[in-house]
Every structure is written in C-alpha cells, then in structure tokens.
Amino acid sequence: MIQEHIPMREEEDYTKSYTTLEAAEIVGVSDQTIRRWSEKGKYPDAVKTGGCWRIPKKYFKISLEEARKRKAFEQHLNEFNAQYGEET
C-alpha cells in the first residue's frame, strides 16, 4: 500500500506575537478586552489559532519584559511611599 505524503501544517512562530494574557499585561487591561479588540480589528494582523488569539509584537511600544520591570518598579515605589510618605 502506498501512503500519500500529507504536508504538515506550517508551524506558528510564537516568538513574534503575544497571547491575549501577555498583551493585557503590557497594556494594563484585561485579557477579555484584548480579545474584544482583536475581534473588532484593532490588531489587523492578529490571528486566532484554535480558541486563542496571537497578537503581533509590532503593535506594542514596550516588550512584556519591560512591562514587568515597570510594574515591579511601580510596586516598589508605592511601597516606599506608603512607608515613608511623599515629601514635597
């Protein structure tokens, strides 16, 4: 019996996109908001694979790592201000 060669689906390059959770963390909104924006076309090149959206990184001015550093800094600053107060 001769088996027919079935080409495999091209692998997605996830290094060039974010999930809705990652995008939400960067922007500071819920992942549901990112999904709604994707459905409405705010990110024209976003792709829905299965039930998950992938949003290209090109739509964000900062990376996920930078957003996490910013959040950690803001948290540290808030803790400092809560402990020592803001001086004017």
N, C-alpha and C positions, 0 to 999 in steps of 0.2 A: 504494500500500500504506500503510495507517495503522499507525503504530507505537504500541504501548501504552506509556504512561508507567509506568516502573518506579521506585518511590521508592527513593532511595539510603538505605543504612543510616545511621542516626544516628551522627555522629562521636563518638568517645570523648573525654571531657575529661580528658586525661592530667595536667593541672595540679593535679588533686585527688587524685592517687594516686601511689604509688611502685612501681617494679619490684621483683622479689624481690632483686636485687642492691643496689638503693638501700636497701630496708628492712633487709637484712642488715648493711649498713654502719652504719646508725643503731643497730641493736640490738647489734651486735657478735657475730653468729653467721654461719654460712654461708648462702648463698642456698638451698641444699638444705633447711636447717632451716626457712627461711621458707616454702618450697614445701610441706613436710610439714605445718606449722602451718596453712597456708591450706587444704590438702586436708582437714584434721581439723576445720576450722571455727573456729579461733582468731580469725580475722578474718571475721566473718559477711558483711560486705559486699564481700569480695574477689571479683574477677571474673577468670575465666580467658578470655583472648582468644587464640584460636589455641592455642599451647602455653605462653603466658606469663601469669603472674598479675599483676594490678594490685591493690595493697592501698591502701585509702583512707588519706590522711594523718591522719585523725582518730584513728587508733589509736596514734599516736606522740606523745610529750610534747615531743620536740625535732625540729627540721627536719633535713634532710640537710646543709644548710649549717652548722648549729650542731654537728652531729656531726663534720663535717670540721674545724671550728675546734677542737673539743675534742680530737680526735685529734692535730692539729698541736701544740697546747699540751702535751699529754701527752708527745709525742715530744721536744719542746724541753726539757721538764722532765727527762725521762730522760737526755738527752744532757748537760744541765747537771750532773745528779747523778753521772753516770758520770765526767765530767771533774773535778769539784771535790769530789765526795763529799757525803754528807749530814752536816751538823753537828747535834749535839744540844745 
